[in-house]
Amino acid sequence: MTKEQIIKKLPYEAPFLFVDEITAVDEDKITGNYSLKTDEYFYKGHFKDHPITPGVILTEIMAQIGLVCLGIFLCDDGVNSQIARVAMSSTSVDFFKTVLPGEKVKVKSEKEYFRFNKLKCKVSMYNDDDKLVAKGVIAGMVANLD
């Protein structure tokens, strides 16, 4: 499965698609990025006159790239056209830097385990200066649907 095919199989669309590109993927890890647009819907009112990206959105970016995209890749057997769905089941994320409108973030994820349809990953996010923005553990359940 190509990196582009992974993105096409995501169960999201604008304005809730937070994956621009997958830069690397294998059975143990994935990296990708997303550029936050200055007019994203969630900046209105967060915070008034000084918008920053909400932590819940940063967590969602980390989950879409680091968990869902990796889960789609891991479920592809190269033969069937089944669609993998990944539902987040737990998160524990620490935040270290703010992310402003217009910034690009890079997500790196390493599979901790994938068994009994549960995928658990160590995920980290970096800004354009390669400074750590957030890191944590995200887990989810994977199901193949036709």
N, C-alpha and C positions, 0 to 999 in steps of 0.2 A: 504494500500500500504506500502510495506517495504521500508526501507532506501535504500537498494540496488536496488529495482525496480525504485525508483526515479532517481537514477544516470543512470540507463540503458535507461531511457526515455529522457535523455538530448539530445538536438540536436547538440552536439559537439563531436569531437574526437580529439585525439592528432594530432598536437601539440597545439590545442586550447581548450582542456578540462582541467579546473582548479578546479576540485572537486575530492578529494581522498576519502572522507568519510563524511557521514551525521551522526552526533552523537546524535541528538535529533530533533524531529519534532512533532508539533501538529498544530491545526488550527490557532494559534496565533503567533507562533515563530518557528525558525529553527536554528540549529547550525551545523557547519561542518568545515572541514579543508582541507588544501592543502599544500603539501611540494614542495617548489620550487627546481627544479633540478639545479645543478651547470652548466649544459650545455644547458639550455633553449635558444631557438633561439634569444630571444630579448636581451640577455646580450651582444651579439657581437656589440660593438660600443656604448653601453649605460652604463656607460661612459668608454671611452678608458682607459684601465689598471686599472679601479676601478669600476667594474660593480655594479649597483644597479637595483632593480626592478622598471620599469617605473610605474608612477602613473596610467596610463591608464590600465595596467595589474592588478594592485591592485584593481582598480575599477571593472574590469571584473571579478576577483575572487569574490568580494563582490556581484556582480550582479548574477553570476552563482549560488552561494550558497544561498544568501539571498533573491533573487527575483525569479529566474527561478525554482530552486528546490522547493521553497515554493509554487509557482504557480502551478507546476505539482501536488504537494500533494493536494492542495485545489480543483483542478479540477477533481480529481479522485472520481468517485461515487461508485467504487467497483463493478460495473456491466458492464459498457461499456468499450470497449478497445480504446476509443478515446485518441488521443495524444494531450497534451496541448503544445501550442507554446507561448512563452512569448517574446515579443519584448520590449526592454528598451525604454522608452519614455522621461525620464528625470533623471538627477543625480545632486546632490550637495554634494560633498565629500571634507572634509578637511583632510590633511595629517599631522601627527605629528612625525613619525619616518621613517627612511629608512628601507627597507627590502633587505637583501643581498642574493646572491645565496646560496642555501642549507638550507635556513630558512623555518620553518613551520609556517603557519599562521592559526588562528582560526577566523571564521566569525560567528557573532551572529546577528540575524535579528528578528525584531518584526514587525508584521503586523500593519500598521497604519489604513488602510482600504482596503477592496476588494469589489468593487461595480461597476456595469456597465462595467464589464470586465477589470477594471483598478485595479491593485495591487500597493499599495504604502507601503514601508517599511522603518523603521529606522534601519540602518545597521552599525555595528562596526566591526573592525578587530583588533586582538591582536597577538603579537608575542609569542614565547615560554616562555618568562619571564612574560607573562600576562600583558605586557605594551600595551597601546593603540597605534595602528599604524595609523588608519584612522577611521573616522566616517562620516555619512551623511545620506541622504535620497535618495532612488532609487525607481523609479516608472516604470511600464510597462503595456502594454496591453496584455491580455490573450485571446487566441482563441483555441478552440478545433477543431482538424482536424482529419479526418478519414484516 
